[in-house]
Amino acid sequence: MKRLKLFLGAAALIAVSLTASPAVMAQENGNRDDNGKIVRGPYETNRFGDNWFIGAGGGINIFWNEGLDYDNLKIAPSIDANLGKWFTPSVGMRLGYQGINSQVWSETATVLGPTMDQDKKMYLEKFGYMYVHGDFLWNISNALGGYKETRFWNFVPYVHAGYLRTYGLDGVDFAKNQLAGGLGLLHNLRLANRLDLIIDMRATVLDAQARGSDGIGVLPTVTMGLAVDLGWPNFIRTSTVLAEFESVAVDQIAAMEAAALALEMANASLQEENAMLSASNGKLNKEVKSLKDKAASAFSATEFFEEMGPAVVYFNIGQTVLDDKEMQHMDFIAKNILAKVDQETKIHITVAGTADGTTGTLKRNQYLSKARGEYIMNLLAQKYGIAKDRMVLHPEVISKPSNPALSRTVTITF
């Protein structure tokens, strides 16, 4: 009876402390904005591997059902093991196991308690149990006070449901299976960055058939243990993420604007240089065109005389002047050929006078070849305006011409 009162007193003390915890929590000055107002989110969605925890503990349990009074209750050992995940700072789930055994004093003999205790004059029922359950967790500290990573005490009520099996011990043939559920209160006391002290109070409602009785039964348990955080253990507010993003975005925009200004200045400089180059290029093009025109003029005249070959006029036998027919020929040469010989070209003229060596004396023929050449040179200078310093006289007597008539000539070579 003293142990029962001690258990109930401890449970009452924990319940009072739980009731007081929101007030203590509300006095914490963390997790507030610049105006001192509590900030409750929103929070960045965590990844699958973040915010997991695993825990284990040990404690006591008491089995009660309708028809039993305090004298029938007896404390028994219990253990807990669980694995869970927080989806937000306030909402989480976990999968747990609870068990070992439970005990009840009975006034009559039962399958689970066939032997009377002589001191108490009652029958002690012993049976093993295991309870596999899922829990829906609500961290009221984070929900009301906002998430705070370094908070020492987090108050977490939860709802649980699962499969419960009871069975006989020491070879007793007894087993019952059923669904069960209830409420719980979880205290997370921060010991280190990833380590918490866990105080877990749970009440499980079940069918009293779990011990072969009638009515509704209740299995209260209190355990204490440790929980370790797995993966990334914290949460980040989206406002913080957005602030960091905005800061980065502002810096990037400033950098882009600076780069755009630099490009604009560089483009203006290039346009100025391009205008200067265009002007210079226009001037050079004019100079090049002028040089090309001069070169083309010189080249065309030179090329013309190179391709044309010598011009020939013919004299009658014994004559040193042209007859009317050959004078017309000479005019044609002057207008169409000698017109190319202007002051800009460097064309020089060789005037070769010839005579037929088969008629007359050598002396007479030498005179005729020279006189015919001098006649043409004077004609070119006086009538057609060709300077004599650009002409060279070359007289010649052809001793054995194939055609004497074609040897009485003056050949003009350019």
Contacts in CASP RR format, 6 or more apart in sequence:
PFRMAT RR
TARGET T0000
AUTHOR 0000-0000-0000
METHOD contacts of the structure
MODEL  1
MKRLKLFLGAAALIAVSLTASPAVMAQENGNRDDNGKIVRGPYETNRFGD
NWFIGAGGGINIFWNEGLDYDNLKIAPSIDANLGKWFTPSVGMRLGYQGI
NSQVWSETATVLGPTMDQDKKMYLEKFGYMYVHGDFLWNISNALGGYKET
RFWNFVPYVHAGYLRTYGLDGVDFAKNQLAGGLGLLHNLRLANRLDLIID
MRATVLDAQARGSDGIGVLPTVTMGLAVDLGWPNFIRTSTVLAEFESVAV
DQIAAMEAAALALEMANASLQEENAMLSASNGKLNKEVKSLKDKAASAFS
ATEFFEEMGPAVVYFNIGQTVLDDKEMQHMDFIAKNILAKVDQETKIHIT
VAGTADGTTGTLKRNQYLSKARGEYIMNLLAQKYGIAKDRMVLHPEVISK
PSNPALSRTVTITF
1 70 0 8 1.000
1 71 0 8 1.000
3 75 0 8 1.000
4 62 0 8 1.000
4 70 0 8 1.000
4 73 0 8 1.000
4 74 0 8 1.000
4 75 0 8 1.000
7 60 0 8 1.000
7 62 0 8 1.000
7 75 0 8 1.000
7 222 0 8 1.000
10 222 0 8 1.000
11 201 0 8 1.000
11 220 0 8 1.000
11 222 0 8 1.000
14 185 0 8 1.000
14 187 0 8 1.000
14 199 0 8 1.000
14 201 0 8 1.000
14 222 0 8 1.000
15 185 0 8 1.000
15 201 0 8 1.000
18 155 0 8 1.000
18 185 0 8 1.000
18 187 0 8 1.000
21 141 0 8 1.000
21 153 0 8 1.000
21 155 0 8 1.000
21 187 0 8 1.000
22 140 0 8 1.000
22 141 0 8 1.000
22 144 0 8 1.000
22 155 0 8 1.000
24 153 0 8 1.000
25 141 0 8 1.000
25 144 0 8 1.000
25 145 0 8 1.000
25 151 0 8 1.000
25 153 0 8 1.000
25 155 0 8 1.000
26 144 0 8 1.000
26 145 0 8 1.000
28 145 0 8 1.000
28 148 0 8 1.000
28 151 0 8 1.000
29 36 0 8 1.000
30 148 0 8 1.000
31 38 0 8 1.000
31 39 0 8 1.000
31 145 0 8 1.000
31 146 0 8 1.000
31 147 0 8 1.000
31 148 0 8 1.000
32 38 0 8 1.000
32 39 0 8 1.000
33 39 0 8 1.000
38 145 0 8 1.000
38 146 0 8 1.000
39 146 0 8 1.000
39 237 0 8 1.000
39 239 0 8 1.000
40 143 0 8 1.000
40 145 0 8 1.000
40 146 0 8 1.000
40 147 0 8 1.000
41 146 0 8 1.000
41 147 0 8 1.000
41 237 0 8 1.000
41 238 0 8 1.000
41 239 0 8 1.000
42 237 0 8 1.000
42 238 0 8 1.000
42 239 0 8 1.000
43 88 0 8 1.000
43 89 0 8 1.000
43 147 0 8 1.000
43 235 0 8 1.000
43 236 0 8 1.000
43 237 0 8 1.000
43 238 0 8 1.000
44 235 0 8 1.000
44 236 0 8 1.000
44 237 0 8 1.000
44 238 0 8 1.000
44 241 0 8 1.000
46 86 0 8 1.000
46 87 0 8 1.000
46 232 0 8 1.000
46 235 0 8 1.000
47 232 0 8 1.000
49 85 0 8 1.000
49 230 0 8 1.000
49 231 0 8 1.000
49 232 0 8 1.000
50 231 0 8 1.000
50 232 0 8 1.000
50 233 0 8 1.000
51 85 0 8 1.000
51 86 0 8 1.000
51 87 0 8 1.000
51 229 0 8 1.000
51 231 0 8 1.000
51 232 0 8 1.000
51 233 0 8 1.000
51 234 0 8 1.000
51 235 0 8 1.000
52 83 0 8 1.000
52 84 0 8 1.000
52 85 0 8 1.000
52 229 0 8 1.000
52 230 0 8 1.000
52 231 0 8 1.000
53 83 0 8 1.000
53 84 0 8 1.000
53 85 0 8 1.000
53 86 0 8 1.000
53 94 0 8 1.000
53 196 0 8 1.000
53 227 0 8 1.000
53 228 0 8 1.000
53 229 0 8 1.000
53 230 0 8 1.000
54 82 0 8 1.000
54 83 0 8 1.000
54 84 0 8 1.000
54 227 0 8 1.000
54 228 0 8 1.000
54 230 0 8 1.000
55 80 0 8 1.000
55 81 0 8 1.000
55 82 0 8 1.000
55 83 0 8 1.000
55 198 0 8 1.000
55 225 0 8 1.000
55 226 0 8 1.000
55 227 0 8 1.000
55 228 0 8 1.000
56 79 0 8 1.000
56 80 0 8 1.000
56 81 0 8 1.000
56 82 0 8 1.000
56 225 0 8 1.000
56 226 0 8 1.000
57 79 0 8 1.000
57 80 0 8 1.000
57 81 0 8 1.000
57 198 0 8 1.000
57 200 0 8 1.000
57 223 0 8 1.000
57 224 0 8 1.000
57 225 0 8 1.000
57 226 0 8 1.000
58 77 0 8 1.000
58 78 0 8 1.000
58 79 0 8 1.000
58 80 0 8 1.000
58 223 0 8 1.000
58 224 0 8 1.000
58 225 0 8 1.000
59 77 0 8 1.000
59 78 0 8 1.000
59 79 0 8 1.000
59 80 0 8 1.000
59 221 0 8 1.000
59 222 0 8 1.000
59 223 0 8 1.000
59 224 0 8 1.000
60 75 0 8 1.000
60 76 0 8 1.000
60 77 0 8 1.000
60 78 0 8 1.000
60 221 0 8 1.000
60 222 0 8 1.000
60 223 0 8 1.000
61 75 0 8 1.000
61 76 0 8 1.000
61 77 0 8 1.000
61 78 0 8 1.000
61 99 0 8 1.000
61 102 0 8 1.000
61 219 0 8 1.000
61 220 0 8 1.000
61 221 0 8 1.000
61 222 0 8 1.000
62 73 0 8 1.000
62 74 0 8 1.000
62 75 0 8 1.000
62 76 0 8 1.000
62 102 0 8 1.000
62 219 0 8 1.000
62 220 0 8 1.000
63 73 0 8 1.000
63 76 0 8 1.000
63 102 0 8 1.000
63 103 0 8 1.000
63 104 0 8 1.000
63 210 0 8 1.000
63 211 0 8 1.000
63 217 0 8 1.000
63 218 0 8 1.000
63 219 0 8 1.000
64 72 0 8 1.000
64 73 0 8 1.000
64 217 0 8 1.000
64 218 0 8 1.000
64 219 0 8 1.000
64 220 0 8 1.000
65 208 0 8 1.000
65 211 0 8 1.000
65 213 0 8 1.000
65 215 0 8 1.000
65 216 0 8 1.000
65 217 0 8 1.000
65 218 0 8 1.000
66 208 0 8 1.000
66 214 0 8 1.000
66 215 0 8 1.000
66 216 0 8 1.000
66 217 0 8 1.000
68 104 0 8 1.000
71 105 0 8 1.000
71 122 0 8 1.000
72 104 0 8 1.000
72 105 0 8 1.000
72 106 0 8 1.000
72 107 0 8 1.000
72 122 0 8 1.000
73 104 0 8 1.000
73 105 0 8 1.000
74 103 0 8 1.000
74 104 0 8 1.000
74 105 0 8 1.000
74 124 0 8 1.000
75 103 0 8 1.000
76 100 0 8 1.000
76 101 0 8 1.000
76 102 0 8 1.000
76 103 0 8 1.000
77 100 0 8 1.000
77 101 0 8 1.000
78 98 0 8 1.000
78 99 0 8 1.000
78 100 0 8 1.000
78 221 0 8 1.000
78 223 0 8 1.000
79 98 0 8 1.000
79 99 0 8 1.000
79 100 0 8 1.000
79 223 0 8 1.000
80 96 0 8 1.000
80 97 0 8 1.000
80 98 0 8 1.000
80 200 0 8 1.000
80 221 0 8 1.000
80 223 0 8 1.000
80 225 0 8 1.000
81 96 0 8 1.000
81 97 0 8 1.000
82 94 0 8 1.000
82 95 0 8 1.000
82 96 0 8 1.000
82 97 0 8 1.000
82 135 0 8 1.000
83 94 0 8 1.000
83 95 0 8 1.000
83 96 0 8 1.000
84 92 0 8 1.000
84 93 0 8 1.000
84 94 0 8 1.000
84 95 0 8 1.000
85 92 0 8 1.000
85 93 0 8 1.000
85 94 0 8 1.000
86 92 0 8 1.000
86 137 0 8 1.000
86 139 0 8 1.000
86 235 0 8 1.000
87 93 0 8 1.000
88 235 0 8 1.000
89 139 0 8 1.000
89 142 0 8 1.000
89 143 0 8 1.000
89 146 0 8 1.000
89 147 0 8 1.000
89 235 0 8 1.000
90 138 0 8 1.000
90 139 0 8 1.000
90 140 0 8 1.000
90 142 0 8 1.000
90 143 0 8 1.000
90 147 0 8 1.000
91 137 0 8 1.000
91 138 0 8 1.000
91 139 0 8 1.000
92 136 0 8 1.000
92 137 0 8 1.000
92 138 0 8 1.000
92 139 0 8 1.000
93 134 0 8 1.000
93 135 0 8 1.000
93 136 0 8 1.000
93 137 0 8 1.000
94 134 0 8 1.000
94 135 0 8 1.000
94 137 0 8 1.000
95 132 0 8 1.000
95 133 0 8 1.000
95 134 0 8 1.000
95 135 0 8 1.000
96 132 0 8 1.000
96 133 0 8 1.000
96 134 0 8 1.000
96 135 0 8 1.000
97 130 0 8 1.000
97 131 0 8 1.000
97 132 0 8 1.000
97 133 0 8 1.000
98 130 0 8 1.000
98 131 0 8 1.000
98 133 0 8 1.000
98 202 0 8 1.000
98 204 0 8 1.000
98 221 0 8 1.000
98 223 0 8 1.000
99 128 0 8 1.000
99 129 0 8 1.000
99 130 0 8 1.000
99 131 0 8 1.000
100 128 0 8 1.000
100 129 0 8 1.000
101 126 0 8 1.000
101 127 0 8 1.000
101 128 0 8 1.000
101 129 0 8 1.000
101 169 0 8 1.000
102 126 0 8 1.000
102 127 0 8 1.000
102 128 0 8 1.000
102 129 0 8 1.000
102 166 0 8 1.000
102 211 0 8 1.000
102 219 0 8 1.000
103 124 0 8 1.000
103 125 0 8 1.000
103 126 0 8 1.000
104 124 0 8 1.000
104 125 0 8 1.000
104 211 0 8 1.000
105 117 0 8 1.000
105 120 0 8 1.000
105 122 0 8 1.000
105 123 0 8 1.000
105 124 0 8 1.000
105 125 0 8 1.000
106 113 0 8 1.000
106 122 0 8 1.000
106 123 0 8 1.000
106 124 0 8 1.000
106 125 0 8 1.000
107 122 0 8 1.000
107 123 0 8 1.000
108 123 0 8 1.000
109 115 0 8 1.000
109 116 0 8 1.000
109 123 0 8 1.000
110 123 0 8 1.000
110 125 0 8 1.000
110 211 0 8 1.000
110 212 0 8 1.000
111 172 0 8 1.000
111 173 0 8 1.000
111 174 0 8 1.000
111 212 0 8 1.000
112 125 0 8 1.000
112 126 0 8 1.000
112 127 0 8 1.000
112 168 0 8 1.000
112 172 0 8 1.000
112 174 0 8 1.000
112 211 0 8 1.000
112 212 0 8 1.000
113 123 0 8 1.000
113 124 0 8 1.000
113 125 0 8 1.000
113 126 0 8 1.000
114 123 0 8 1.000
115 123 0 8 1.000
115 124 0 8 1.000
116 122 0 8 1.000
116 123 0 8 1.000
117 123 0 8 1.000
117 124 0 8 1.000
125 211 0 8 1.000
126 168 0 8 1.000
126 169 0 8 1.000
126 170 0 8 1.000
127 166 0 8 1.000
127 167 0 8 1.000
127 168 0 8 1.000
127 169 0 8 1.000
127 172 0 8 1.000
127 174 0 8 1.000
127 210 0 8 1.000
127 211 0 8 1.000
128 166 0 8 1.000
128 167 0 8 1.000
128 168 0 8 1.000
128 169 0 8 1.000
129 164 0 8 1.000
129 165 0 8 1.000
129 166 0 8 1.000
129 167 0 8 1.000
129 210 0 8 1.000
129 219 0 8 1.000
130 164 0 8 1.000
130 165 0 8 1.000
131 162 0 8 1.000
131 163 0 8 1.000
131 164 0 8 1.000
131 165 0 8 1.000
131 180 0 8 1.000
131 204 0 8 1.000
131 219 0 8 1.000
132 162 0 8 1.000
132 163 0 8 1.000
133 160 0 8 1.000
133 161 0 8 1.000
133 162 0 8 1.000
133 163 0 8 1.000
133 180 0 8 1.000
133 181 0 8 1.000
134 160 0 8 1.000
134 161 0 8 1.000
134 162 0 8 1.000
135 158 0 8 1.000
135 159 0 8 1.000
135 160 0 8 1.000
136 158 0 8 1.000
136 159 0 8 1.000
136 160 0 8 1.000
137 156 0 8 1.000
137 158 0 8 1.000
137 186 0 8 1.000
138 156 0 8 1.000
138 157 0 8 1.000
138 158 0 8 1.000
139 154 0 8 1.000
139 155 0 8 1.000
139 156 0 8 1.000
140 155 0 8 1.000
140 156 0 8 1.000
140 157 0 8 1.000
141 151 0 8 1.000
141 153 0 8 1.000
141 154 0 8 1.000
141 155 0 8 1.000
141 156 0 8 1.000
142 148 0 8 1.000
142 151 0 8 1.000
142 154 0 8 1.000
147 235 0 8 1.000
147 237 0 8 1.000
149 234 0 8 1.000
149 235 0 8 1.000
150 190 0 8 1.000
151 190 0 8 1.000
152 189 0 8 1.000
152 190 0 8 1.000
153 187 0 8 1.000
153 188 0 8 1.000
153 189 0 8 1.000
153 190 0 8 1.000
154 187 0 8 1.000
154 188 0 8 1.000
154 190 0 8 1.000
155 185 0 8 1.000
155 186 0 8 1.000
155 187 0 8 1.000
156 185 0 8 1.000
156 186 0 8 1.000
156 187 0 8 1.000
156 188 0 8 1.000
157 183 0 8 1.000
157 184 0 8 1.000
157 185 0 8 1.000
157 186 0 8 1.000
158 183 0 8 1.000
158 184 0 8 1.000
158 185 0 8 1.000
158 186 0 8 1.000
159 181 0 8 1.000
159 182 0 8 1.000
159 183 0 8 1.000
159 184 0 8 1.000
160 181 0 8 1.000
160 182 0 8 1.000
160 183 0 8 1.000
160 184 0 8 1.000
160 202 0 8 1.000
160 204 0 8 1.000
161 179 0 8 1.000
161 180 0 8 1.000
161 181 0 8 1.000
161 182 0 8 1.000
162 179 0 8 1.000
162 180 0 8 1.000
162 181 0 8 1.000
163 177 0 8 1.000
163 178 0 8 1.000
163 179 0 8 1.000
163 180 0 8 1.000
164 177 0 8 1.000
164 178 0 8 1.000
164 179 0 8 1.000
164 180 0 8 1.000
164 204 0 8 1.000
164 206 0 8 1.000
164 210 0 8 1.000
165 175 0 8 1.000
165 176 0 8 1.000
165 177 0 8 1.000
165 178 0 8 1.000
166 174 0 8 1.000
166 175 0 8 1.000
166 176 0 8 1.000
166 210 0 8 1.000
166 211 0 8 1.000
167 174 0 8 1.000
167 175 0 8 1.000
167 176 0 8 1.000
168 174 0 8 1.000
168 175 0 8 1.000
174 212 0 8 1.000
176 209 0 8 1.000
176 210 0 8 1.000
176 211 0 8 1.000
176 212 0 8 1.000
178 206 0 8 1.000
178 207 0 8 1.000
178 209 0 8 1.000
178 210 0 8 1.000
180 204 0 8 1.000
180 205 0 8 1.000
180 206 0 8 1.000
180 219 0 8 1.000
181 204 0 8 1.000
181 205 0 8 1.000
181 206 0 8 1.000
182 202 0 8 1.000
182 203 0 8 1.000
182 204 0 8 1.000
182 205 0 8 1.000
183 202 0 8 1.000
183 203 0 8 1.000
184 200 0 8 1.000
184 201 0 8 1.000
184 202 0 8 1.000
184 203 0 8 1.000
185 200 0 8 1.000
185 201 0 8 1.000
185 202 0 8 1.000
186 198 0 8 1.000
186 199 0 8 1.000
186 200 0 8 1.000
186 201 0 8 1.000
187 197 0 8 1.000
187 198 0 8 1.000
187 199 0 8 1.000
187 200 0 8 1.000
188 196 0 8 1.000
188 197 0 8 1.000
188 198 0 8 1.000
188 227 0 8 1.000
189 196 0 8 1.000
189 197 0 8 1.000
189 198 0 8 1.000
189 199 0 8 1.000
190 196 0 8 1.000
191 197 0 8 1.000
191 226 0 8 1.000
193 229 0 8 1.000
193 233 0 8 1.000
194 228 0 8 1.000
194 229 0 8 1.000
194 233 0 8 1.000
195 226 0 8 1.000
195 227 0 8 1.000
195 228 0 8 1.000
195 229 0 8 1.000
196 226 0 8 1.000
196 227 0 8 1.000
196 228 0 8 1.000
196 229 0 8 1.000
197 224 0 8 1.000
197 225 0 8 1.000
197 226 0 8 1.000
198 223 0 8 1.000
198 224 0 8 1.000
198 225 0 8 1.000
198 226 0 8 1.000
198 227 0 8 1.000
199 222 0 8 1.000
199 223 0 8 1.000
199 224 0 8 1.000
199 225 0 8 1.000
200 221 0 8 1.000
200 222 0 8 1.000
200 223 0 8 1.000
200 224 0 8 1.000
200 225 0 8 1.000
201 220 0 8 1.000
201 221 0 8 1.000
201 222 0 8 1.000
202 220 0 8 1.000
202 221 0 8 1.000
202 222 0 8 1.000
202 223 0 8 1.000
203 218 0 8 1.000
203 219 0 8 1.000
203 220 0 8 1.000
203 221 0 8 1.000
204 218 0 8 1.000
204 219 0 8 1.000
204 220 0 8 1.000
204 221 0 8 1.000
205 216 0 8 1.000
205 217 0 8 1.000
205 218 0 8 1.000
206 216 0 8 1.000
206 217 0 8 1.000
206 218 0 8 1.000
206 219 0 8 1.000
207 215 0 8 1.000
207 216 0 8 1.000
207 217 0 8 1.000
208 214 0 8 1.000
208 215 0 8 1.000
208 216 0 8 1.000
208 217 0 8 1.000
210 217 0 8 1.000
297 344 0 8 1.000
298 344 0 8 1.000
298 345 0 8 1.000
301 340 0 8 1.000
301 342 0 8 1.000
301 344 0 8 1.000
301 345 0 8 1.000
301 347 0 8 1.000
302 345 0 8 1.000
302 347 0 8 1.000
304 340 0 8 1.000
305 340 0 8 1.000
305 347 0 8 1.000
305 414 0 8 1.000
308 337 0 8 1.000
308 414 0 8 1.000
309 413 0 8 1.000
309 414 0 8 1.000
310 411 0 8 1.000
310 412 0 8 1.000
310 413 0 8 1.000
310 414 0 8 1.000
311 333 0 8 1.000
311 337 0 8 1.000
311 411 0 8 1.000
311 412 0 8 1.000
312 409 0 8 1.000
312 410 0 8 1.000
312 411 0 8 1.000
312 412 0 8 1.000
313 322 0 8 1.000
313 326 0 8 1.000
313 329 0 8 1.000
313 330 0 8 1.000
313 333 0 8 1.000
313 376 0 8 1.000
313 409 0 8 1.000
313 410 0 8 1.000
313 412 0 8 1.000
314 326 0 8 1.000
314 329 0 8 1.000
314 405 0 8 1.000
314 406 0 8 1.000
314 408 0 8 1.000
314 409 0 8 1.000
315 321 0 8 1.000
315 322 0 8 1.000
315 326 0 8 1.000
315 368 0 8 1.000
315 372 0 8 1.000
315 408 0 8 1.000
315 409 0 8 1.000
315 410 0 8 1.000
316 323 0 8 1.000
316 408 0 8 1.000
317 356 0 8 1.000
317 359 0 8 1.000
317 405 0 8 1.000
317 408 0 8 1.000
318 368 0 8 1.000
318 408 0 8 1.000
319 408 0 8 1.000
320 368 0 8 1.000
320 371 0 8 1.000
320 372 0 8 1.000
320 375 0 8 1.000
321 375 0 8 1.000
322 329 0 8 1.000
322 330 0 8 1.000
322 375 0 8 1.000
330 376 0 8 1.000
330 379 0 8 1.000
333 412 0 8 1.000
334 380 0 8 1.000
334 383 0 8 1.000
334 384 0 8 1.000
337 414 0 8 1.000
338 380 0 8 1.000
338 384 0 8 1.000
338 386 0 8 1.000
340 347 0 8 1.000
341 347 0 8 1.000
341 349 0 8 1.000
341 386 0 8 1.000
341 390 0 8 1.000
341 414 0 8 1.000
347 390 0 8 1.000
347 414 0 8 1.000
348 390 0 8 1.000
348 391 0 8 1.000
348 392 0 8 1.000
348 414 0 8 1.000
349 380 0 8 1.000
349 386 0 8 1.000
349 390 0 8 1.000
349 391 0 8 1.000
349 392 0 8 1.000
349 412 0 8 1.000
349 413 0 8 1.000
349 414 0 8 1.000
350 391 0 8 1.000
350 392 0 8 1.000
350 394 0 8 1.000
350 411 0 8 1.000
350 412 0 8 1.000
350 413 0 8 1.000
350 414 0 8 1.000
351 373 0 8 1.000
351 376 0 8 1.000
351 377 0 8 1.000
351 380 0 8 1.000
351 391 0 8 1.000
351 392 0 8 1.000
351 393 0 8 1.000
351 394 0 8 1.000
351 410 0 8 1.000
351 411 0 8 1.000
351 412 0 8 1.000
352 373 0 8 1.000
352 394 0 8 1.000
352 395 0 8 1.000
352 396 0 8 1.000
352 410 0 8 1.000
352 411 0 8 1.000
352 412 0 8 1.000
352 413 0 8 1.000
353 369 0 8 1.000
353 370 0 8 1.000
353 372 0 8 1.000
353 373 0 8 1.000
353 376 0 8 1.000
353 393 0 8 1.000
353 394 0 8 1.000
353 395 0 8 1.000
353 396 0 8 1.000
353 409 0 8 1.000
353 410 0 8 1.000
353 411 0 8 1.000
354 369 0 8 1.000
354 372 0 8 1.000
354 395 0 8 1.000
354 396 0 8 1.000
354 397 0 8 1.000
354 398 0 8 1.000
354 407 0 8 1.000
354 408 0 8 1.000
354 409 0 8 1.000
354 410 0 8 1.000
354 411 0 8 1.000
355 364 0 8 1.000
355 365 0 8 1.000
355 366 0 8 1.000
355 368 0 8 1.000
355 369 0 8 1.000
355 372 0 8 1.000
355 396 0 8 1.000
355 397 0 8 1.000
355 398 0 8 1.000
355 407 0 8 1.000
355 408 0 8 1.000
356 365 0 8 1.000
356 398 0 8 1.000
356 401 0 8 1.000
356 404 0 8 1.000
356 405 0 8 1.000
356 407 0 8 1.000
356 408 0 8 1.000
357 365 0 8 1.000
357 397 0 8 1.000
357 398 0 8 1.000
357 399 0 8 1.000
357 400 0 8 1.000
357 401 0 8 1.000
357 404 0 8 1.000
357 407 0 8 1.000
358 399 0 8 1.000
358 400 0 8 1.000
358 401 0 8 1.000
358 404 0 8 1.000
359 365 0 8 1.000
359 404 0 8 1.000
362 397 0 8 1.000
365 397 0 8 1.000
366 395 0 8 1.000
366 397 0 8 1.000
368 408 0 8 1.000
369 395 0 8 1.000
369 396 0 8 1.000
369 397 0 8 1.000
370 393 0 8 1.000
370 395 0 8 1.000
372 395 0 8 1.000
372 408 0 8 1.000
372 409 0 8 1.000
372 410 0 8 1.000
373 393 0 8 1.000
373 395 0 8 1.000
373 410 0 8 1.000
374 393 0 8 1.000
375 410 0 8 1.000
376 410 0 8 1.000
376 412 0 8 1.000
377 388 0 8 1.000
377 391 0 8 1.000
377 393 0 8 1.000
380 386 0 8 1.000
380 391 0 8 1.000
380 412 0 8 1.000
381 387 0 8 1.000
381 388 0 8 1.000
381 391 0 8 1.000
398 407 0 8 1.000
401 407 0 8 1.000
END
